[in-house]
Amino acid sequence: MMFTSCGYPSTEAYFAAFPTWNLQTPRRSSSELSMFMEITPAQNISRDKGGGFRSKLRCLSKVVNFSPKSVNKGKRKSYGGVLPSILKALEAENDLVKALELQCQNLSPKEQTVILKEQTRWENTLKVFEWFKSQKDYVSSVIHYNIVLRALGRSQRWDELRLCWVDMEKNQVFPTNNTYGMLVDVYGKAGLVKEALLWIKHMQSRGIYPDEVTMSTVVKVLKDAKEYDRADRFYKCWCSGKIEQEDLGLDNLGDRQSISFKQFLSTELFRSGARSYSLGVPVNGDDKRERIPRLTSTYNTLIDLYGKAGRLKDASDVFASMLKAGVELDNFTFNTMIHICGKQGSLSEAEALLDKMEERGIAPDTKTYNTFISLYADAGNVDAALKCYRKISKLGLSPDDVTFRAILKILCERNMVQEVEDLIQELEHSGNRIDESSLPLLAKMYLDEGLAEKAKLLIEKCRVEWGLCSRTYAAIMDVYVEKGLSSEAEALFISKRDESGHGVLEYNVMIKAYGKSKHYQKAVELFRGMRNRGLWPDECTYNSLIQMLAGGDLVDNSNDILAEMQEAGFVPSCSTFSAVISSFAKQKRLSDAVGIFMEMFSAGVKPNEVTYGVLVNALVENGNTEEAIKYFRAMEQAGISANHVILTSMMKAYGKIGSVEGAKQMYEKMEELHGGPDVVASNSMINLYGENGMVSEAEAIFDDLIQNDSADGSTFATMMDVYKNMGMLDEAIQIAIKMKRSGLLDNSGSFNKVMACYATKGLLIECGEILHEFLVEKKLSPDAGTFKVLFTVLKKSGFPRKAVKELESSLWEGKPFAKQATITSVFSILGLHSYALESCGIFKKDHGTGAIDASAYNAAIRAYTAYGKIDQALNMFMKMQGEGLEPDIVTLISLVKCYGKASMIEGIKRIQSQMKYGAIEVNESLYRAIIDAYRIANRNDLAEMAAQEMRLASETQETNEAPE
């Protein structure tokens, strides 16, 4: 199969290239087709006793022997003669030996074979076989041994299988290709990949070369183990006629297997039958002819292999070879190619294959449409997926569990509640029920839509009607936990406990729930109570609980359970160790963190980049730079690549010891990583260059970030600081302007830096404008850094120093409205009177929230006076007196200015008189304010008299202070 998108001929071109082949196959029922896909190669193909193929095995459809279970959905295959009555009697009789003695005398070898095959339990298979062997006229048969070996292998009764193999050798019954293929199959399905392949070595040692079915079985075992390259290599070596040990890749499978090749061959199992003999099949090196597969099942396995390996062209080539060789295509062939095309994104090619499938007389089955349902769902085409679902019934096919699961998944993920409920109703009317595995999806859908009660009712209904397994309960509980509904998960957990008890998985989910809701003590109590209910925590239980406690800063508790976990024989995961190290580091307990790190090696757990990153960063933050560098180098020596986090920490480390070159090396390492340096690392490097006066280097990184649209607010703020600290105020202002235009002024820190820059440059009005944007437009709250800048602005604006000190004192003491008073004073002194009045409005609005001190009244009076709001200023003064507050010098100065603007001469005189006669302490600033007020009111005569009075008061004060 090839694709136009890949530059290869299309599906149409492939079929057109072979017009003379008759590729039609008889139509089969959906049940036959679905069962066909479950048959192993050893079942599908019959052989001659010598290991060769019969000539009639050209076409798979002619030789498939469907097992009774697969064809009749569990019903026994019908037999003629006495077999049905014998099988029925054996099934009914508890004493199997007695039944055999009564029913199974004088059976033919073929009848014996049928009786052996029809046993459903390995124990019965073995008993029947032993009884047959005990009969005087019994002739040992490799077919019978194969049936018994298969039954024992499928049940994973390895000891019994070994004894049967030894007995086979003892009775001079030699294994055939069929025997070895079957053994490879059962060992492979048990996950014993290396042992499965060792059977191939054994058969070669006995002079038997794998036939096509055995080869196909080996390829399937390697495919299922995801050893795609080894499967491909074995197939190609088989074709060339020479299979070596390295072709099997046994040495590279050692990590996942328990014994070596030498150990395996030395067992009693492989010592048996060591004599070499020939069945007429060439061994390695004896036949150089190229072998070409002839069976549909082989091609199907190869197509599936290359599809799963992502080797689309190879899968296409195999498909083309089938057509060229005249090998019959079947449903499995098309279904596999359709699946491969769809998963590779070539949905149109998959659809073209469906058309060709129908043209060739091969009827699509339920699995075909299930595949399309999945592909359309992945493509987001819900309508097409639902159309495929409806087509299954329209064509007379029966939807299976896979169909319903797929459709429910599609609808649930899109929260299509009504459609889901219609489908459930359809299921129930057809006598089917919801698959248990779909319940978590259904619960999530209802919870997403706020229909928690419906979720609860559905779960309860399914629980009552057919019961739910532990895994399903755990999955549903996890849905509640992920939605933040820990109490609902707990209720489900308790109801299951009262009903039938829990499994470990449910405990694990409940511990997770308590962790998410920060009920750590409950999690520990649940963990401690597991043993009381006959359950033992598993590896997941320990890892989850330790990580949860470490994340909740309960590091001592997590450390205790870490020790318990190891005492119980479990090895903590790297993530678990890292969590405990991180928790110790967060609490500045670095010696404990290092101790856990060293403990990892004792436990045989290798630290990863996350572990090293946590430790290195903690050491850097604590000032242990040399130690951090030591662990970083140890990480490199261990062959672990540093990530962004570690390199950023190391940049900080080198920055703290003033090593620009070291930090630069870390930054260059980061440039080699995927995505290059992140903005945090780049900002750190800008800052380091700035601290060392390397402006051009800092500018280069800044410009690169701007060009790549990667700069953030911290980038601008850092670059601004670089210019500011170097005295390059104009450049700093330009950065501030760019930052404002970019919309990155969005937090108090960035605003503070911009205002500080303007204040340093003396652009005080602009600073006030930015302050207003900060407070009103962005609605941000000023912090200590903000007020530090504002006090600088007040001092630079000529605001009375005593007033500044008074505002500072009120602010640090936390007096009500101290912050607002400072802000109002800034706006007022800068002449931004409208802003100042806005700020004054806060006093009126929030007056009931607490008493206003003198500095706040003073700020309001100053603002109202500056804006000519004399009535409001005097009103504020009256409120101040009503609060029992004595006016200070700052207040009086503001009040005098107010009187002057209102030409209230008597008010000015009253304050002047109080100061003249000692009611108010003589103050030069107040005198000057009085003089200015008289002049504003056009009373220059009174202004002159006040000036003379000020000079006289000053001379008197100097005389009094002079030493006697």
NORSULDA-V570557 format. One record per backbone hydrogen bond with DSSP energy under -0.5 kcal/mol. NH is the residue of the N-H (numbers start at 1). CO is the residue of the C=O. E is the energy in kcal/mol with one decimal. If there is no record, write none. Layout:
nh = (NH | NH)
co = (CO | CO)
e = (E | E)
//
This chain:
nh = (6 | 7 | 8 | 14 | 15 | 16 | 17 | 18 | 19 | 21 | 23 | 25 | 33 | 34 | 35 | 36 | 37 | 38 | 39 | 39 | 43 | 44 | 45 | 48 | 51 | 54 | 57 | 59 | 60 | 62 | 63 | 64 | 66 | 71 | 72 | 73 | 74 | 75 | 83 | 86 | 87 | 88 | 89 | 90 | 91 | 92 | 93 | 96 | 99 | 100 | 101 | 102 | 103 | 104 | 107 | 112 | 113 | 114 | 115 | 116 | 117 | 118 | 119 | 125 | 126 | 127 | 128 | 129 | 130 | 131 | 132 | 133 | 134 | 135 | 135 | 138 | 140 | 145 | 146 | 147 | 148 | 149 | 150 | 151 | 152 | 153 | 154 | 155 | 156 | 157 | 158 | 161 | 162 | 163 | 164 | 165 | 166 | 167 | 168 | 169 | 170 | 171 | 172 | 173 | 174 | 180 | 181 | 182 | 183 | 184 | 185 | 186 | 187 | 188 | 189 | 190 | 191 | 192 | 193 | 196 | 197 | 198 | 199 | 199 | 200 | 201 | 202 | 203 | 204 | 205 | 206 | 207 | 208 | 209 | 215 | 216 | 217 | 218 | 219 | 220 | 221 | 222 | 223 | 224 | 225 | 226 | 227 | 228 | 231 | 232 | 233 | 234 | 235 | 236 | 237 | 238 | 239 | 240 | 241 | 241 | 242 | 244 | 247 | 248 | 248 | 249 | 250 | 253 | 254 | 256 | 257 | 257 | 264 | 265 | 266 | 267 | 267 | 270 | 271 | 272 | 274 | 277 | 285 | 286 | 291 | 299 | 300 | 301 | 302 | 303 | 304 | 305 | 306 | 307 | 308 | 309 | 310 | 311 | 312 | 315 | 316 | 317 | 318 | 319 | 320 | 321 | 322 | 323 | 324 | 325 | 326 | 326 | 327 | 334 | 335 | 336 | 337 | 338 | 339 | 340 | 341 | 342 | 343 | 344 | 345 | 346 | 347 | 350 | 351 | 352 | 353 | 354 | 355 | 356 | 357 | 358 | 359 | 360 | 361 | 362 | 363 | 369 | 370 | 371 | 372 | 373 | 374 | 375 | 376 | 377 | 378 | 379 | 380 | 381 | 382 | 385 | 386 | 387 | 388 | 389 | 390 | 391 | 392 | 393 | 394 | 395 | 396 | 397 | 399 | 404 | 405 | 406 | 407 | 408 | 409 | 410 | 411 | 412 | 413 | 414 | 415 | 416 | 417 | 420 | 421 | 422 | 423 | 424 | 425 | 426 | 427 | 428 | 429 | 430 | 431 | 432 | 438 | 439 | 439 | 442 | 443 | 444 | 445 | 446 | 447 | 448 | 449 | 450 | 451 | 455 | 456 | 457 | 458 | 459 | 460 | 461 | 462 | 463 | 464 | 465 | 466 | 467 | 473 | 474 | 475 | 476 | 477 | 478 | 479 | 480 | 481 | 482 | 483 | 484 | 485 | 486 | 489 | 490 | 491 | 492 | 493 | 494 | 495 | 496 | 497 | 498 | 499 | 500 | 501 | 507 | 508 | 509 | 510 | 511 | 512 | 513 | 514 | 515 | 516 | 517 | 518 | 519 | 520 | 523 | 524 | 525 | 526 | 527 | 528 | 529 | 530 | 530 | 533 | 533 | 534 | 535 | 542 | 543 | 544 | 545 | 546 | 547 | 548 | 549 | 550 | 551 | 552 | 553 | 554 | 555 | 558 | 559 | 560 | 561 | 562 | 563 | 564 | 565 | 566 | 567 | 568 | 569 | 570 | 572 | 577 | 578 | 579 | 580 | 581 | 582 | 583 | 584 | 585 | 586 | 587 | 588 | 589 | 590 | 593 | 594 | 595 | 596 | 597 | 598 | 599 | 600 | 601 | 602 | 603 | 604 | 605 | 606 | 612 | 613 | 614 | 615 | 616 | 617 | 618 | 619 | 620 | 621 | 622 | 623 | 624 | 625 | 628 | 629 | 630 | 631 | 632 | 633 | 634 | 635 | 636 | 637 | 638 | 639 | 640 | 641 | 647 | 648 | 649 | 650 | 651 | 652 | 653 | 654 | 655 | 656 | 657 | 658 | 659 | 660 | 663 | 664 | 665 | 666 | 667 | 668 | 669 | 670 | 671 | 672 | 672 | 673 | 676 | 682 | 683 | 684 | 685 | 686 | 687 | 688 | 689 | 690 | 691 | 692 | 693 | 694 | 695 | 698 | 699 | 700 | 701 | 702 | 703 | 704 | 705 | 706 | 707 | 708 | 709 | 710 | 711 | 716 | 717 | 718 | 719 | 720 | 721 | 722 | 723 | 724 | 725 | 726 | 727 | 728 | 729 | 732 | 733 | 734 | 735 | 736 | 737 | 738 | 739 | 740 | 741 | 742 | 743 | 744 | 746 | 751 | 752 | 753 | 754 | 755 | 756 | 757 | 758 | 759 | 760 | 761 | 762 | 762 | 763 | 764 | 767 | 768 | 769 | 770 | 771 | 772 | 773 | 774 | 775 | 776 | 777 | 778 | 780 | 787 | 788 | 789 | 790 | 791 | 792 | 793 | 794 | 795 | 796 | 797 | 798 | 799 | 804 | 805 | 806 | 807 | 808 | 809 | 810 | 811 | 812 | 813 | 814 | 815 | 818 | 821 | 822 | 823 | 824 | 825 | 826 | 827 | 828 | 829 | 830 | 831 | 832 | 833 | 836 | 837 | 838 | 839 | 840 | 841 | 842 | 842 | 843 | 843 | 844 | 845 | 846 | 847 | 849 | 850 | 853 | 856 | 857 | 858 | 859 | 860 | 861 | 862 | 863 | 864 | 865 | 866 | 867 | 868 | 869 | 870 | 873 | 874 | 875 | 876 | 877 | 878 | 879 | 880 | 881 | 882 | 883 | 884 | 885 | 892 | 893 | 894 | 895 | 896 | 897 | 898 | 899 | 900 | 901 | 902 | 903 | 904 | 905 | 908 | 909 | 910 | 911 | 912 | 913 | 914 | 915 | 916 | 917 | 918 | 919 | 920 | 927 | 928 | 929 | 930 | 931 | 932 | 933 | 934 | 935 | 936 | 937 | 938 | 939 | 943 | 944 | 945 | 946 | 947 | 948 | 949 | 950 | 951 | 952 | 953 | 954 | 955 | 956 | 957 | 958 | 959 | 960 | 961 | 962)
co = (3 | 4 | 3 | 10 | 11 | 12 | 13 | 15 | 16 | 18 | 21 | 360 | 29 | 30 | 31 | 32 | 33 | 35 | 35 | 36 | 40 | 40 | 41 | 52 | 48 | 46 | 54 | 56 | 58 | 59 | 60 | 60 | 64 | 67 | 68 | 69 | 69 | 72 | 80 | 82 | 83 | 84 | 85 | 86 | 87 | 88 | 89 | 94 | 95 | 96 | 97 | 98 | 99 | 100 | 104 | 108 | 109 | 110 | 111 | 112 | 113 | 114 | 116 | 121 | 122 | 123 | 124 | 125 | 126 | 127 | 128 | 129 | 130 | 131 | 132 | 135 | 138 | 141 | 142 | 143 | 144 | 145 | 146 | 147 | 148 | 149 | 150 | 151 | 153 | 152 | 156 | 157 | 158 | 159 | 160 | 161 | 162 | 163 | 164 | 165 | 166 | 167 | 169 | 168 | 172 | 176 | 177 | 178 | 179 | 180 | 181 | 182 | 183 | 184 | 185 | 186 | 188 | 187 | 191 | 192 | 193 | 194 | 195 | 196 | 197 | 197 | 198 | 199 | 200 | 201 | 202 | 204 | 203 | 207 | 211 | 212 | 213 | 214 | 215 | 216 | 217 | 218 | 219 | 220 | 221 | 223 | 222 | 226 | 227 | 228 | 229 | 230 | 231 | 232 | 233 | 234 | 235 | 236 | 237 | 238 | 237 | 242 | 244 | 244 | 245 | 245 | 245 | 250 | 251 | 253 | 253 | 254 | 260 | 261 | 262 | 263 | 264 | 264 | 267 | 268 | 271 | 206 | 241 | 283 | 239 | 295 | 296 | 297 | 298 | 299 | 300 | 301 | 302 | 303 | 304 | 305 | 307 | 306 | 310 | 311 | 312 | 313 | 314 | 315 | 316 | 317 | 318 | 319 | 320 | 321 | 322 | 323 | 322 | 330 | 331 | 332 | 333 | 334 | 335 | 336 | 337 | 338 | 339 | 340 | 342 | 341 | 345 | 346 | 347 | 348 | 349 | 350 | 351 | 352 | 353 | 354 | 355 | 356 | 358 | 357 | 361 | 365 | 366 | 367 | 368 | 369 | 370 | 371 | 372 | 373 | 374 | 375 | 377 | 376 | 380 | 381 | 382 | 383 | 384 | 385 | 386 | 387 | 388 | 389 | 390 | 391 | 393 | 392 | 397 | 400 | 401 | 402 | 403 | 404 | 405 | 406 | 407 | 408 | 409 | 410 | 412 | 411 | 415 | 416 | 417 | 418 | 419 | 420 | 421 | 422 | 423 | 424 | 425 | 426 | 428 | 427 | 435 | 435 | 436 | 438 | 439 | 440 | 441 | 442 | 443 | 444 | 445 | 447 | 446 | 451 | 452 | 453 | 454 | 455 | 456 | 457 | 458 | 459 | 460 | 461 | 462 | 462 | 469 | 470 | 471 | 472 | 473 | 474 | 475 | 476 | 477 | 478 | 479 | 481 | 480 | 484 | 485 | 486 | 487 | 488 | 489 | 490 | 491 | 492 | 493 | 494 | 495 | 496 | 496 | 503 | 504 | 505 | 506 | 507 | 508 | 509 | 510 | 511 | 512 | 513 | 515 | 514 | 518 | 519 | 520 | 521 | 522 | 523 | 524 | 525 | 526 | 527 | 529 | 530 | 531 | 530 | 538 | 539 | 540 | 541 | 542 | 543 | 544 | 545 | 546 | 547 | 548 | 550 | 549 | 553 | 554 | 555 | 556 | 557 | 558 | 559 | 560 | 561 | 562 | 563 | 564 | 566 | 565 | 570 | 573 | 574 | 575 | 576 | 577 | 578 | 579 | 580 | 581 | 582 | 583 | 585 | 584 | 588 | 589 | 590 | 591 | 592 | 593 | 594 | 595 | 596 | 597 | 598 | 599 | 601 | 600 | 604 | 608 | 609 | 610 | 611 | 612 | 613 | 614 | 615 | 616 | 617 | 618 | 620 | 619 | 623 | 624 | 625 | 626 | 627 | 628 | 629 | 630 | 631 | 632 | 633 | 634 | 636 | 635 | 639 | 643 | 644 | 645 | 646 | 647 | 648 | 649 | 650 | 651 | 652 | 653 | 655 | 654 | 658 | 659 | 660 | 661 | 662 | 663 | 664 | 665 | 666 | 667 | 668 | 669 | 670 | 673 | 678 | 679 | 680 | 681 | 682 | 683 | 684 | 685 | 686 | 687 | 688 | 690 | 689 | 693 | 694 | 695 | 696 | 697 | 698 | 699 | 700 | 701 | 702 | 703 | 704 | 706 | 705 | 705 | 712 | 713 | 714 | 715 | 716 | 717 | 718 | 719 | 720 | 721 | 722 | 724 | 723 | 727 | 728 | 729 | 730 | 731 | 732 | 733 | 734 | 735 | 736 | 737 | 738 | 740 | 739 | 744 | 747 | 748 | 749 | 750 | 751 | 752 | 753 | 754 | 755 | 756 | 757 | 758 | 759 | 758 | 762 | 763 | 764 | 765 | 766 | 767 | 768 | 769 | 770 | 771 | 772 | 772 | 773 | 774 | 783 | 784 | 785 | 786 | 787 | 788 | 789 | 790 | 791 | 792 | 793 | 795 | 794 | 800 | 801 | 802 | 803 | 804 | 805 | 806 | 807 | 808 | 809 | 811 | 810 | 815 | 817 | 818 | 819 | 820 | 821 | 822 | 823 | 824 | 825 | 826 | 828 | 827 | 831 | 832 | 833 | 834 | 835 | 836 | 837 | 838 | 839 | 839 | 840 | 840 | 841 | 842 | 844 | 846 | 847 | 816 | 853 | 853 | 854 | 855 | 856 | 857 | 858 | 859 | 860 | 861 | 862 | 863 | 865 | 864 | 868 | 869 | 870 | 871 | 872 | 873 | 874 | 875 | 876 | 877 | 878 | 879 | 881 | 880 | 888 | 889 | 890 | 891 | 892 | 893 | 894 | 895 | 896 | 897 | 898 | 900 | 899 | 903 | 904 | 905 | 906 | 907 | 908 | 909 | 910 | 911 | 912 | 913 | 915 | 914 | 914 | 923 | 924 | 925 | 926 | 927 | 928 | 929 | 930 | 931 | 932 | 933 | 935 | 934 | 939 | 940 | 941 | 942 | 943 | 944 | 945 | 946 | 947 | 948 | 949 | 950 | 951 | 952 | 953 | 954 | 955 | 956 | 957 | 958)
e = (-1.0 | -1.4 | -2.4 | -1.7 | -2.0 | -2.3 | -1.3 | -1.0 | -0.6 | -0.8 | -1.1 | -0.6 | -2.3 | -2.7 | -2.1 | -2.2 | -1.3 | -1.4 | -0.6 | -1.0 | -1.1 | -2.0 | -1.5 | -3.0 | -2.1 | -0.6 | -1.8 | -0.8 | -0.5 | -1.4 | -1.6 | -1.2 | -0.8 | -2.3 | -2.2 | -0.5 | -1.0 | -1.0 | -1.0 | -2.1 | -2.9 | -2.2 | -2.2 | -2.6 | -1.9 | -1.7 | -1.9 | -1.2 | -2.1 | -2.3 | -2.4 | -1.7 | -2.5 | -2.9 | -0.6 | -2.5 | -2.2 | -2.1 | -2.3 | -2.3 | -2.5 | -1.9 | -1.2 | -2.2 | -2.4 | -2.3 | -2.9 | -2.3 | -2.6 | -2.1 | -2.4 | -2.4 | -1.2 | -0.5 | -1.5 | -1.5 | -0.5 | -2.0 | -2.4 | -2.0 | -2.3 | -3.1 | -2.4 | -2.2 | -2.5 | -2.7 | -2.8 | -1.3 | -1.2 | -2.9 | -1.2 | -2.2 | -2.3 | -2.1 | -2.2 | -2.3 | -2.3 | -2.4 | -2.1 | -1.9 | -2.4 | -2.0 | -1.8 | -2.7 | -0.7 | -2.2 | -2.9 | -2.2 | -2.3 | -2.7 | -1.9 | -2.5 | -2.3 | -2.3 | -2.3 | -1.1 | -1.6 | -2.2 | -1.4 | -2.2 | -2.1 | -2.0 | -0.9 | -0.7 | -1.1 | -1.2 | -2.2 | -2.5 | -1.9 | -2.0 | -0.9 | -1.8 | -2.7 | -0.5 | -2.8 | -2.8 | -2.2 | -2.4 | -2.5 | -2.1 | -2.5 | -2.5 | -2.5 | -2.9 | -1.3 | -1.8 | -3.0 | -1.1 | -2.1 | -2.3 | -2.5 | -2.7 | -2.2 | -2.2 | -2.3 | -2.4 | -2.1 | -1.6 | -0.9 | -0.8 | -1.9 | -0.5 | -0.9 | -0.8 | -1.0 | -0.9 | -0.9 | -1.3 | -0.8 | -0.9 | -0.6 | -0.7 | -2.5 | -2.4 | -1.3 | -0.5 | -1.0 | -0.5 | -1.7 | -1.4 | -1.1 | -1.2 | -1.0 | -2.2 | -2.9 | -1.8 | -2.6 | -2.2 | -2.3 | -2.7 | -2.5 | -2.5 | -2.6 | -2.3 | -2.5 | -1.8 | -1.2 | -2.6 | -1.3 | -2.1 | -2.3 | -2.4 | -2.3 | -2.1 | -2.3 | -2.3 | -2.1 | -1.6 | -2.5 | -2.7 | -0.7 | -0.7 | -2.0 | -2.0 | -3.4 | -2.6 | -2.3 | -3.1 | -2.3 | -2.5 | -2.7 | -2.5 | -2.5 | -1.6 | -1.7 | -2.8 | -0.9 | -1.7 | -2.2 | -2.0 | -2.1 | -1.7 | -1.8 | -2.2 | -2.5 | -1.9 | -2.3 | -2.0 | -1.4 | -2.2 | -0.8 | -1.7 | -2.5 | -2.3 | -1.8 | -2.6 | -2.2 | -2.4 | -3.1 | -2.0 | -2.3 | -1.7 | -1.3 | -2.6 | -1.3 | -1.8 | -2.6 | -2.0 | -2.1 | -1.9 | -2.3 | -1.8 | -1.3 | -0.9 | -1.8 | -2.0 | -1.5 | -2.2 | -0.5 | -2.2 | -2.6 | -2.4 | -2.6 | -2.7 | -2.3 | -2.3 | -2.6 | -3.0 | -2.4 | -0.8 | -1.8 | -2.6 | -1.6 | -2.2 | -2.5 | -2.1 | -2.0 | -2.4 | -2.0 | -2.1 | -2.5 | -2.4 | -2.2 | -1.5 | -1.3 | -2.3 | -2.1 | -0.5 | -1.5 | -2.2 | -2.9 | -2.4 | -2.3 | -2.3 | -2.4 | -2.8 | -1.6 | -1.4 | -3.6 | -1.8 | -2.2 | -2.4 | -2.4 | -2.4 | -2.3 | -2.4 | -2.4 | -2.3 | -2.3 | -2.5 | -2.1 | -1.2 | -2.2 | -2.5 | -2.2 | -2.6 | -2.7 | -2.2 | -1.5 | -1.8 | -2.4 | -2.7 | -1.3 | -1.9 | -3.0 | -0.8 | -1.8 | -2.4 | -2.1 | -2.1 | -2.1 | -2.6 | -2.3 | -2.0 | -1.9 | -2.3 | -1.2 | -2.8 | -1.2 | -1.5 | -2.4 | -2.0 | -2.3 | -2.5 | -2.0 | -2.3 | -2.3 | -2.0 | -2.4 | -1.9 | -1.2 | -2.8 | -1.2 | -1.7 | -2.2 | -2.5 | -2.5 | -2.3 | -2.7 | -1.7 | -0.6 | -1.0 | -0.7 | -1.3 | -1.9 | -2.1 | -2.0 | -2.6 | -2.7 | -2.4 | -2.7 | -2.3 | -2.2 | -2.6 | -2.5 | -2.3 | -1.3 | -1.5 | -2.7 | -0.8 | -2.2 | -2.4 | -2.1 | -2.1 | -1.9 | -1.8 | -2.0 | -2.6 | -1.6 | -2.1 | -1.9 | -1.3 | -2.1 | -0.6 | -2.0 | -2.5 | -2.1 | -1.9 | -2.5 | -2.7 | -2.1 | -2.4 | -2.6 | -2.4 | -1.3 | -1.8 | -2.7 | -1.2 | -2.0 | -2.7 | -2.0 | -2.2 | -2.0 | -2.3 | -1.7 | -1.3 | -0.7 | -1.2 | -1.8 | -1.1 | -2.7 | -0.5 | -2.3 | -2.2 | -2.4 | -2.1 | -3.1 | -2.4 | -1.9 | -2.2 | -2.4 | -2.7 | -1.5 | -1.6 | -2.5 | -1.7 | -2.1 | -2.4 | -2.0 | -2.3 | -2.1 | -2.3 | -2.0 | -2.0 | -2.0 | -2.4 | -1.5 | -1.5 | -2.1 | -0.5 | -2.3 | -2.3 | -2.1 | -2.5 | -2.0 | -1.9 | -2.2 | -2.7 | -2.2 | -2.3 | -1.2 | -1.1 | -3.0 | -1.3 | -2.0 | -2.5 | -2.1 | -1.7 | -2.2 | -2.4 | -2.0 | -1.9 | -1.4 | -0.7 | -0.9 | -1.2 | -2.0 | -2.2 | -2.5 | -2.1 | -2.1 | -2.3 | -2.4 | -2.3 | -2.6 | -2.4 | -2.5 | -1.2 | -1.8 | -2.9 | -1.5 | -1.8 | -2.8 | -2.0 | -1.6 | -2.3 | -3.1 | -1.8 | -2.2 | -2.2 | -2.6 | -2.0 | -1.3 | -3.0 | -0.9 | -1.6 | -2.5 | -2.7 | -2.3 | -2.5 | -2.1 | -2.0 | -2.1 | -2.7 | -3.1 | -1.2 | -1.5 | -2.8 | -1.5 | -2.0 | -2.6 | -2.0 | -2.0 | -2.1 | -2.4 | -2.3 | -2.7 | -2.1 | -2.3 | -2.1 | -1.0 | -1.6 | -1.6 | -2.1 | -2.8 | -1.9 | -2.0 | -2.9 | -2.5 | -2.0 | -2.3 | -2.7 | -2.5 | -1.8 | -0.8 | -0.7 | -2.4 | -1.8 | -1.5 | -2.1 | -2.2 | -2.2 | -2.0 | -2.0 | -2.0 | -2.6 | -2.2 | -3.1 | -0.8 | -2.7 | -2.2 | -1.9 | -1.8 | -1.5 | -2.1 | -2.4 | -1.3 | -2.1 | -2.4 | -2.1 | -2.3 | -1.5 | -1.2 | -2.3 | -2.1 | -2.7 | -2.1 | -2.4 | -2.7 | -2.8 | -2.3 | -2.3 | -2.6 | -1.7 | -1.0 | -2.5 | -1.8 | -2.4 | -2.0 | -2.3 | -2.7 | -2.3 | -2.1 | -2.3 | -2.6 | -2.8 | -1.7 | -1.3 | -2.4 | -1.7 | -2.0 | -2.6 | -1.9 | -2.0 | -2.1 | -1.8 | -0.6 | -1.1 | -0.7 | -1.0 | -1.3 | -2.4 | -2.8 | -0.7 | -1.9 | -1.1 | -0.8 | -0.5 | -1.9 | -2.9 | -2.0 | -2.2 | -2.9 | -2.6 | -2.3 | -2.8 | -2.4 | -2.6 | -1.7 | -1.4 | -3.0 | -1.7 | -2.2 | -2.9 | -2.4 | -2.2 | -1.8 | -2.4 | -2.2 | -2.3 | -2.2 | -2.3 | -1.6 | -1.6 | -2.0 | -2.6 | -2.8 | -2.1 | -2.6 | -2.9 | -2.0 | -1.8 | -2.4 | -2.4 | -2.2 | -1.6 | -1.2 | -2.8 | -1.5 | -1.5 | -2.6 | -2.4 | -1.6 | -2.3 | -3.0 | -2.1 | -1.7 | -2.3 | -2.4 | -0.8 | -1.8 | -2.0 | -2.2 | -2.5 | -1.8 | -2.3 | -2.6 | -2.4 | -2.2 | -2.3 | -1.9 | -2.3 | -1.8 | -1.6 | -3.0 | -1.8 | -2.4 | -2.1 | -2.3 | -1.8 | -2.3 | -2.4 | -2.0 | -2.1 | -2.4 | -2.4 | -2.1 | -2.4 | -2.5 | -2.1 | -2.0 | -2.3 | -2.3 | -1.5 | -1.0)
//
